[in-house]
């Protein structure tokens, strides 16, 4: 679990009536047209696309039913915003307006028509991009995502560019997002949305977690964001998962509360980029398969917080966004909203926050911005 880079979980916007007809085409050289990307602080795939002839920062988000633009970008790009409706989203329902999709180019793929959703929601300031490309565009084809070298390409369905562990993959009825299955102990959990827009590893609905009857997990709490805003969920790091017939090493797990997004969307949960980036990934729902080829990070240990402080950088200081349950910070009486200006005598401005997940037993001296100083002894607590 990343103790200070907070995964952004994004939901599918509900369709509004009959959309304009999509026209999606792949160029003959699409297979050769790799697209470079970087990972946002929330583990999302960010790259450059072209919308109506102008470059745009975009995120690859298979968990979205419809492609989304931020309100700021919609204004700058002069999108013709039409009627709006209420839509289901992680973090709470939101109002979504709709605009014609225009011409969207991603590598060798061109979509003419369709539509773009523009949410009126607090979560969009954390997108890290102007446009989130959803399954309304991506489900046409196969995606080959090579996380190790930070590139992806769009292929005709049916290609098999590499081999690896194979899991079933389909498009969920109604939402059109890709879904697979995962096992936890003896429980088969499905459908699991494969969500490249979610920076976490595995998220389960409360009902799916209960059905697995897993014993021995030490649960804490963590914080994430969706289009609808911030949400707190339970979290653990556990062994016992299997995907594509292969056992996974210890995996970060998030458990949604009753009535969470996954349950509302008719899913057992979501598989996000926190897990996928350990592999080279082929997503080909029209051919019925997801292929995972283990990469150099496949067996890497999960980065855990040992402080219990989830922090956000704000210029010259760090703000406490969440105090994890059962953590050293919780035991020491830390509270959301407190601000830190120094760590071990040095300013925190522009510096890595490695101490938040430092070695157990380390004592960190933290200077609050109000002049007080506190010591925090790090330990493994989940």
C-alpha positions in Angstrom: 0.0 0.0 0.0 1.5 3.4 -1.0 1.5 5.5 2.2 1.5 8.9 0.5 0.6 8.3 -3.2 -3.1 7.8 -3.0 -4.8 5.7 -5.7 -7.6 7.4 -7.6 -10.5 5.0 -8.2 -12.8 6.0 -11.1 -16.3 4.8 -11.9 -18.3 4.2 -15.0 -20.7 6.9 -16.0 -24.2 5.7 -17.0 -25.3 6.2 -20.6 -27.9 8.8 -21.3 -30.2 7.7 -24.1 -29.0 6.6 -27.5 -25.5 7.8 -28.2 -24.3 9.0 -31.6 -23.0 6.2 -33.7 -19.4 5.4 -33.1 -17.0 5.0 -36.0 -13.8 3.2 -34.8 -11.1 2.2 -37.2 -7.6 0.8 -36.8 -4.8 1.8 -39.2 -3.0 -1.0 -41.0 0.2 -0.2 -39.0 -1.6 0.0 -35.6 0.4 -3.0 -34.3 3.6 -1.1 -34.9 2.5 2.1 -33.3 3.6 1.9 -29.7 2.4 4.8 -27.4 4.7 6.0 -24.7 3.2 6.7 -21.3 4.2 7.6 -17.8 2.4 6.6 -14.5 0.7 9.3 -12.6 1.2 9.5 -8.8 -2.1 7.4 -8.7 -0.6 4.6 -10.9 -2.6 5.6 -14.0 -1.4 5.3 -17.5 -1.0 8.8 -18.9 -0.1 9.5 -22.5 -0.8 12.0 -25.4 -3.8 11.6 -27.6 -5.3 13.9 -30.1 -8.9 15.3 -29.9 -10.3 17.3 -32.8 -6.8 18.0 -34.0 -5.3 19.2 -30.8 -3.0 17.3 -28.4 -4.5 16.3 -25.1 -3.2 14.6 -21.9 -5.2 11.3 -21.5 -5.5 8.4 -19.1 -6.2 4.8 -20.2 -9.2 3.9 -18.1 -10.9 0.5 -19.0 -13.1 0.8 -15.9 -15.1 3.7 -17.4 -18.2 3.0 -19.4 -17.8 6.3 -21.2 -14.9 8.5 -22.0 -14.7 11.5 -19.7 -13.3 15.1 -19.9 -12.7 17.5 -17.1 -14.8 20.6 -17.0 -11.8 22.8 -17.4 -10.7 21.0 -20.6 -14.3 20.9 -21.9 -14.3 24.7 -21.6 -10.9 25.2 -23.2 -11.7 22.8 -26.0 -15.1 24.4 -26.5 -17.0 21.1 -26.4 -20.7 21.5 -27.0 -22.1 20.5 -23.7 -25.6 19.2 -23.7 -28.0 17.7 -21.2 -27.0 16.1 -18.0 -28.0 13.2 -15.7 -27.2 11.5 -12.5 -24.5 8.8 -12.8 -23.0 6.1 -10.6 -19.5 6.9 -9.4 -17.0 5.7 -6.9 -17.2 8.1 -3.9 -20.8 9.0 -4.6 -23.2 9.8 -7.4 -22.4 12.8 -9.7 -24.1 14.9 -12.3 -22.7 14.2 -15.8 -23.2 16.3 -18.9 -22.6 15.1 -22.4 -20.8 16.5 -25.5 -20.3 15.1 -29.0 -17.1 13.0 -29.2 -15.6 14.6 -32.3 -12.5 12.9 -33.7 -10.3 11.1 -31.2 -6.9 9.6 -32.2 -4.9 7.2 -30.0 -1.9 5.7 -31.8 -3.4 3.7 -34.7 -7.0 4.0 -33.5 -9.4 6.7 -34.7 -12.9 7.2 -33.3 -15.3 9.6 -35.1 -18.5 10.4 -33.3 -19.6 8.9 -30.0 -19.8 11.2 -27.0 -17.8 12.5 -24.1 -19.0 12.8 -20.5 -18.2 15.9 -18.4 -18.8 15.3 -14.7 -19.6 18.0 -12.2 -17.7 16.4 -9.3 -14.9 17.1 -6.8 -12.8 14.1 -7.9 -11.8 15.5 -11.3 -9.1 17.7 -9.9 -7.1 14.5 -9.2 -7.4 13.1 -12.7 -3.9 14.1 -13.6 -5.1 14.5 -17.2 -7.7 16.2 -19.4 -9.4 13.1 -20.8 -10.0 9.7 -19.5 -10.4 7.1 -22.3 -13.1 4.6 -21.4 -14.3 1.2 -22.7 -16.6 2.9 -25.2 -13.4 3.4 -27.2 -11.1 0.7 -25.9 -13.4 -2.4 -26.0 -13.2 -2.5 -29.8 -9.8 -4.0 -29.8 -7.0 -5.6 -27.9 -4.7 -3.7 -25.6 -1.0 -4.7 -25.2 0.4 -2.9 -22.1 4.1 -3.2 -21.4 4.5 -1.6 -18.0 8.2 -2.4 -17.7 9.1 -0.1 -20.6 6.1 2.3 -20.2 4.4 1.8 -23.6 1.2 0.3 -25.0 -0.4 -0.4 -28.4 -3.8 -1.1 -29.7 -4.2 -4.3 -31.8 -7.0 -6.0 -33.7 -8.8 -8.6 -31.5 -7.3 -12.1 -31.8 -3.7 -11.2 -31.8 -1.4 -13.1 -29.4 1.9 -11.0 -29.3 3.3 -12.9 -26.2 2.5 -15.8 -24.0 1.8 -16.0 -20.3 -0.9 -16.9 -17.7 -4.4 -16.6 -19.3 -7.6 -15.7 -17.6 -11.1 -15.4 -19.1 -12.1 -11.9 -20.1 -15.5 -10.6 -21.3 -17.4 -7.3 -21.6 -19.9 -6.9 -18.8 -23.5 -6.6 -20.0 -24.9 -3.0 -19.8 -21.6 -1.3 -18.7 -19.4 -2.8 -21.4 -16.3 -2.8 -19.2 -13.9 -5.8 -19.2 -14.5 -8.3 -16.4 -12.6 -11.4 -15.3 -12.4 -13.6 -12.1 -10.1 -14.1 -9.2 -9.8 -16.7 -6.5 -9.2 -16.1 -2.8 -8.6 -19.3 -1.0 -11.4 -21.6 -2.3 -13.7 -18.8 -3.3 -14.2 -17.9 -7.0 -15.0 -14.2 -7.1 -16.6 -12.8 -10.2 -17.1 -10.6 -12.1 -14.0 -8.6 -11.3 -13.7 -5.3 -13.3 -10.3 -4.9 -14.9 -9.8 -1.2 -14.3 -6.6 0.4 -15.6 -7.9 3.7 -14.1 -7.8 2.4 -10.5 -4.4 2.7 -8.9 -5.1 0.1 -6.2 -4.3 -3.6 -6.6 -7.5 -5.5 -5.7 -10.7 -4.1 -4.3 -13.6 -6.3 -3.2 -17.2 -5.5 -2.3 -18.1 -6.3 1.3 -20.2 -9.2 0.1 -17.4 -10.7 -1.9 -15.0 -10.4 1.0 -17.5 -12.0 3.4 -18.1 -14.9 0.9 -14.4 -15.7 0.7 -14.4 -16.5 4.5 -10.7 -15.5 4.7 -9.1 -15.9 8.1 -6.1 -14.2 9.5 -6.1 -10.8 7.9 -5.1 -7.8 9.9 -7.4 -5.0 8.7 -6.6 -1.3 8.8 -8.1 1.7 6.9 -7.0 3.7 3.9 -8.1 6.6 1.8 -8.8 6.9 -1.9 -10.7 9.1 -4.3 -13.3 8.6 -6.9 -15.1 10.9 -9.3 -17.6 11.5 -6.5 -14.9 12.4 -3.9 -12.9 10.9 -1.1 -13.8 7.5 0.5 -12.4 5.5 3.4 -12.2 1.7 3.0 -10.7 -1.2 5.0 -7.4 -2.5 3.8 -5.0 -5.4 4.3 -2.0 -7.1 2.7 -2.6 -10.8 2.3 -1.5 -13.9 0.5 -4.0 -16.4 -1.0 -5.1 -14.7 -4.2 -4.9 -16.5 -7.6 -5.3 -14.9 -11.0 -5.1 -16.6 -14.4 -4.5 -19.9 -12.5 -1.4 -18.6 -10.9 -0.9 -17.7 -7.2 -0.1 -14.1 -6.4 2.4 -13.0 -3.8 1.2 -10.9 -1.0 -1.4 -8.4 -2.4 -2.8 -5.2 -1.2 -6.6 -5.6 -0.7 -9.2 -2.9 -0.2 -12.7 -3.8 1.1 -15.6 -1.4 0.2 -18.3 -0.7 2.7 -21.9 -1.8 2.4 -23.4 -0.2 -0.7 -20.0 0.5 -2.3 -19.4 1.1 -6.0 -18.6 -2.5 -7.0 -21.8 -3.9 -5.5 -23.9 -1.1 -7.1 -22.2 -1.9 -10.5 -23.0 -5.6 -10.2 -19.4 -6.7 -9.6 -17.5 -8.6 -7.0 -14.7 -6.0 -7.1 -12.0 -4.5 -9.3 -8.4 -5.4 -10.3 -6.4 -2.2 -10.7 -3.0 -1.0 -11.9 -1.4 -1.6 -8.6 -1.5 -5.3 -9.5 -1.4 -5.1 -13.3 1.9 -3.1 -13.4 3.7 -6.3 -12.2 3.1 -7.8 -15.7 3.0 -7.3 -19.4 -0.8 -7.4 -20.0 -2.9 -8.3 -23.0 -6.6 -7.3 -22.6 -8.7 -8.8 -25.4 -12.3 -9.2 -24.2 -13.6 -9.9 -27.7 -11.3 -12.9 -28.0 -12.3 -13.8 -24.4 -8.9 -13.6 -22.7 -6.5 -11.6 -20.6 -2.8 -12.7 -20.7 -0.4 -11.8 -18.0 3.4 -12.2 -18.5 5.3 -11.7 -15.2 7.6 -8.8 -15.2 10.5 -7.8 -13.0 8.1 -6.5 -10.3 6.0 -9.7 -10.2 7.4 -10.8 -6.9 8.2 -7.4 -5.4 7.0 -6.9 -1.8 4.1 -4.6 -1.2 5.2 -1.2 0.1 3.4 -0.7 3.4 3.0 2.3 5.6 4.8 1.9 8.9 3.6 5.3 10.2 -0.1 5.2 9.5 0.0 8.7 8.1 -1.4 9.2 4.6 -0.1 12.6 3.5 -0.7 15.2 0.8 2.0 17.6 -0.3 0.9 21.3 -0.1 3.8 23.6 -1.1 6.0 23.9 1.9 4.3 21.4 4.1 2.5 18.0 4.3 -1.1 17.7 5.4 -2.4 14.6 7.1 -5.2 13.3 4.9 -6.0 10.1 6.9 -4.7 8.3 10.0 -4.8 4.5 9.4 -6.6 2.5 12.1 -4.4 0.6 14.5 -1.2 2.4 13.4 1.6 4.1 15.3 0.1 7.5 14.3 -3.3 6.5 15.6 -1.9 5.3 18.9 0.0 8.6 19.2 -3.1 10.7 18.7 -2.5 12.2 15.2 -5.5 13.7 13.5 -6.6 14.5 9.9 -5.8 18.0 8.9 -2.6 18.5 11.0 0.4 19.8 9.0 4.0 18.8 9.1 6.8 21.2 8.1 9.9 19.2 9.1 11.1 15.6 9.4 14.3 14.8 11.3 15.1 18.5 11.3 14.9 19.0 7.6 12.2 20.8 5.6 9.7 18.5 4.0 9.2 20.8 1.0 10.0 19.0 -2.3 11.5 16.0 -0.5 10.5 12.3 -0.7 8.4 11.0 2.2 10.3 7.8 2.5 10.2 7.9 6.3 6.4 7.2 6.2 7.1 3.7 5.1 10.5 3.4 6.8 12.0 0.4 8.6 10.1 -0.7 11.7 11.8 0.5 14.9 13.0 3.8 13.3 12.1 6.9 15.3 11.2 9.9 13.2 11.1 13.4 14.7 8.3 15.4 13.1 8.0 19.2 13.3 4.4 20.4 13.0 3.9 23.7 11.3 2.5 25.2 14.6 5.9 24.8 16.2 5.3 21.6 18.1 7.5 18.5 17.7 6.5 14.9 18.0 8.4 11.6 17.8 6.9 8.7 15.9 8.2 5.1 16.2 7.6 3.2 13.0 6.3 -0.4 13.1 4.5 -3.0 11.0 0.9 -2.9 11.9 -1.0 -4.7 9.0 
